[in-house]
Amino acid sequence: MPTPKNNTTSFHVSGMHCASCASNIQRKLKKTPGVSNASVNYANEQATVDFDQKKTGEKDFEKAIKSIGYTAHFEGEENSDLAEQERTKELDSLKKTLIISGGLMLVLLTSMLPGMPMFMSSPWLLWLLATPIQFWAGKRFYQGAWSGLKNGSSNMDTLVALGTSVAYFYSVAVTVFASWFNQYGIEQHVYFEAGAAIITFILLGKYLEIRAKARTSSAIKELLNLQAKTAMVRQGDDWVEVPIEQVKLGDFVLVKPGQKIPVDGVVIEGMSAVDESMVTGESIPVEKTKGDKVVGATMNQSGSIQIKAEKIGSETMLANIIRLVKAAQGSKPPIQALVDTIASYFVPVVIVTALVTFAVWMIFGPDPRFPLALVSMINVLIIACPCALGLATPTSLMVGMGIGAKNGILIKDARALEIANKVKAVVFDKTGTLTEGKPAVQQVEIFHEDKTRTLAILKAVEELSHHPLAQAIVSYVDRHLKGKAVKKIVVSSFTDVPGRGVEAKVSGKNILVGNQSLLTQKNLSLTAQQQKMISSLAEQGHTVVSMTIDAKLAVILSIADALKSSSAETVATLKKMGIESIMLTGDNKQAATTIAKQAGITEFVAEVLPDQKEQTIRDLRKRFPVLAMVGDGINDAPALAAADVGIAMGGGTDVAIESAGITLLRSDISLVPAALRLSHATMTNIRQNLFWAFGYNVVLIPVAMGALYPFFGVLLNPMLAGGAMAFSSVSVVFNALRLRNTKLQ
């Protein structure tokens, strides 16, 4: 029997406005015949479906999604642009809705103040003001509730639609049938302002959520902007500049100093130093000669090189990074998961309880049964009205994010703030995160008696060098010679020795500045102590540069990326919090070992490329279910997106910042434990809010059902039910404000 041919397709879905929408769509797709698996991500509004193309296809998916109120958009419709356009449109629409509903709500609340004119408290006026909020501003909640109902589930939208509808329609009944209520001596009270407040505040939370989510898509734009737009391609005997899209496999491409390498390839002619920090994280440029591989979007720094194109378009390293970021960004769980889980059980229980209450009063209650049963049922629904539930999460998040901003911690993604509370390990990128991110002279040993003149000669020679490390040496000498009178040094016969260093003459003396291979090439001998010193520095991962004067060793310098002053303290703080620190770097093992030891880190992974970093994060998650990644480079983007929590350094690249859920506005990693403390405090506050949101209601539900009536003849007045609901909301807001007292450091 032939194996069915399975296909996988991804497409954009418009119309989602909460995590429950994604769950409903996913459930519907999985029920479609021929679909083996389906995943719908609310964060990037993408659906991924595995299916048997002989049994089903895109038209079936489109039909299934349309049947529950959403729209699928397949390839050819510029999905990424479409998604961005829709988010922009929705934000504009929500903003206008909030302005109008907020204004109407303020008038409603003002009408309740003492001393207002009588006409302001007229139920008919309140009804007029509340109606557009209920059905125009609240339309999305009815749509979400209906979508859930069609899929046999309940969600936050169900709560909002049910609670506000009961408050609204009960108030309409009291307004229209006031005489009937008077006939039975039932006190009248309308709840128009309650429904209006619920809808307006929850819409505000939605607006903030969508605005934060809209920014996550710009990471892909930043990556795309890294690519060279044109390339110099050899056509016959000429070099012709062509758009990058016209470069073909096997083309010969010329890359001049200061230009981006346009495609992945191999050097066929020339020599240069290439800054590959976006790929490897290594701050020191890499020497490239004939036969060496180069990566598209890296920067050619010194010499001109010719390369042969081996990977173009979607096959390049940069394109692969973009795919990884897209896939990893879509794997983050939504912040509303806890609330939606509670709501899924809470709503059916409340509805059943209200119906049971009505039935019991109709069967066993005293006369007049119907109005007493109706009031008791409405009491139950009003007690359970989700105003506080809708405020529980967004109020804490808004306060928590504000505290973070004041302390230099930008929470770009609310989901990251939730998940950071559970982090058990933090993975640090090395270059630019734990270290300063640029080469600097670490150690210097001068063997010549006149140290000042020796350093002056070194500076004079290195100023003529094009090598990237030369600037680090010149900067070091400048600092040490500052304020000292130095006779001008005249350099003659300067020669660049490719891959090794430079030769020059100063006042008739032969000067060499370069690496160990240059000394070997010139047959220069070193003492055992000098050789031991060079070997020791090299074993630490340092780049060793030596200077000789007339064949005698004068200076040994080691150049490396220095550890930040706050790194070791941050690692120690995390250890006290019960969180393990792990270092991940594209640098060599020797350099990684040295930095890890200095920082107090016992576990590290070295010599990893971007796709390997992302895979390493996934492997580490088998040991640590919740993992945070801290980085600053383009090469960190996939790992930042793949981690449960991505934390970017504010001084890093835009791509890293956009790929992470949390950004440290200062390049200070001591803010990492502060961000985790903020997450813990915020999530604790949210749980407390949820308790307040349900606590008063749950305690008063038996009273609302009429539990006190048989004993004391007391039936809860709907006004008191509304008061309990309002009090729980006030408790939530005041509890959220307590977050302002949180100490992060």
Order of alpha helices (4+ residues) and beta strands (2+ residues): beta-alpha-beta-beta-alpha-beta-alpha-alpha-alpha-alpha-alpha-alpha-alpha-beta-beta-beta-beta-beta-alpha-beta-beta-beta-beta-alpha-alpha-alpha-alpha-beta-alpha-beta-beta-alpha-alpha-beta-beta-beta-alpha-alpha-beta-beta-alpha-beta-alpha-beta-alpha-beta-alpha-beta-alpha-beta-alpha-alpha-alpha
